[in-house]
Amino acid sequence: MKVSEISWIWPQLLWLLFLVPLIVVIFLRHRRQSIVINPANTWLTGFSQSQRLAHLPLVLLLIGLAVLVLASARPQAVLMMPQRVDAVMLVLDTSGSMRADDIAPSRIEAATNAIRKFIDRQPPSMKVGLVSVASTAVVAQVPTTDREALFTALDGIALQRGSALGAGIAVALAAILPPGTVPLSAILNGEYKEAPPSGAAMTIRDSLAIVLLSDGAGNMEPDARKMARLAAREGVRIYTVGIGTPQGTVLRAQGIAIRVKLEEELLKAIAAETSAEYFEAKNLTELHEIYKAIGRNIIFRQHRQTEVTGVLLLFAAIFLGLGSAINLLRSGRVI
């Protein structure tokens, strides 16, 4: 926190600070002490250690009084405040390649099991939604705090052909952003025109995040990278989890054999575009650990204008209390 970032709700009360020197004079005259104030040095210069200690209560009381005056002006400061996300959209790749068993028992089962673990670890107040994406993207469950509804939606997911990861991102964005923010119809109809880069710094929506679980084999429009840039412009981070192994495995269906591998490049690009992170899951145990890490990472620190009057009042009370207590012990008087 910088001094330049402090503002005052009642700045007119700051003039009361000028009363502090006056109180010093009145107090010292009342105590009939002779103190020479040297502007170039501290006013305690020239006193012995015992004399300095004798004036310690006065110093503490004056500091407490000054802090009390500052508090009366109701200061505000830009602070870094911890904030947990209010909503997370889980985007689950349900394309045919998720049947692969290079992660036991299979990619899709490993992913759904990890999702359950992730949901269980979140605080009850956090909303979680689910999007299923194959050739099309469907909101299986809107963001909700109802965990049973989420688990029921997860149980109803089935694998399909195709992998439109870009559509999954767009649908997830539309589900967590205010209505009308995302031109979803234009995106899904192929009419979306990407806006040119503005050059402005990205403002993160600290209360929202997307977690995309996929083997990275996106092969349909809209382009997932474009949708990641749209998410970045809207300030939504997309954490990506790569499900599978780089060497992959061979899938056989209807007499056709095809090797399916984890394609990390796209998933890394999506995460990087939105200032998020990419995680690789090589087995079920590691996938669970990744979800624990994501659960910790989806805690952001946000710049927020906050009134700090209470903090100053606390410090004022401490200084005034200490000064009064020490003076009471030394002289039998509070002041």
Secondary structure as GFF3:
##gff-version 3
##sequence-region A 1 335
A	DSSP	three_ten_helix	3	5	.	.	.	ID=ss1
A	DSSP	beta_strand	7	8	.	.	.	ID=ss2
A	DSSP	three_ten_helix	11	18	.	.	.	ID=ss3
A	DSSP	alpha_helix	19	31	.	.	.	ID=ss4
A	DSSP	alpha_helix	49	54	.	.	.	ID=ss5
A	DSSP	alpha_helix	56	72	.	.	.	ID=ss6
A	DSSP	beta_strand	75	84	.	.	.	ID=ss7
A	DSSP	beta_strand	87	93	.	.	.	ID=ss8
A	DSSP	three_ten_helix	96	99	.	.	.	ID=ss9
A	DSSP	alpha_helix	107	121	.	.	.	ID=ss10
A	DSSP	beta_strand	127	133	.	.	.	ID=ss11
A	DSSP	beta_strand	137	144	.	.	.	ID=ss12
A	DSSP	alpha_helix	147	155	.	.	.	ID=ss13
A	DSSP	alpha_helix	165	176	.	.	.	ID=ss14
A	DSSP	alpha_helix	184	188	.	.	.	ID=ss15
A	DSSP	beta_strand	208	214	.	.	.	ID=ss16
A	DSSP	alpha_helix	224	233	.	.	.	ID=ss17
A	DSSP	beta_strand	237	243	.	.	.	ID=ss18
A	DSSP	beta_strand	249	253	.	.	.	ID=ss19
A	DSSP	beta_strand	256	260	.	.	.	ID=ss20
A	DSSP	alpha_helix	264	273	.	.	.	ID=ss21
A	DSSP	beta_strand	278	281	.	.	.	ID=ss22
A	DSSP	alpha_helix	284	297	.	.	.	ID=ss23
A	DSSP	beta_strand	299	307	.	.	.	ID=ss24
A	DSSP	alpha_helix	309	331	.	.	.	ID=ss25
###
